[in-house]
Amino acid sequence: MDRDEELLRGRVYGTDHDDPHPGPRPGHVYAELVGGPLDGLLLDITGRTADEIATGAALQTELGQFGAGGRAMYGPRPGGSGRWDWSGDVA
């Protein structure tokens, strides 16, 4: 694992790179992103409905196949494990 990957582990998707507390916050519900460009990040799913969770998310990232403005597709792993798997990148 390189230094950049190491810095991303345990971080919440969408937090600022200079946030002194980039990790999970008490009272929030998180899904762990597995695979793809956002592997290892946590996604805050607090307040999402069951339908929104089942749909998954297209998360903006500069690290994916399409660079700046591209999105990485993640969806919940069957069985409610709290992990969301990457299914590909979209422009």
Secondary structure, DSSP 8 states (H G I E B T S, - for coil): --HHHHHHTT-BTT--TT-S--S--TT--EEEEESSTTTT-EEE-TT--HHHHHH-EEEEESSSTT-TTEEEEEEE-TTT-SEEEEEEEE-
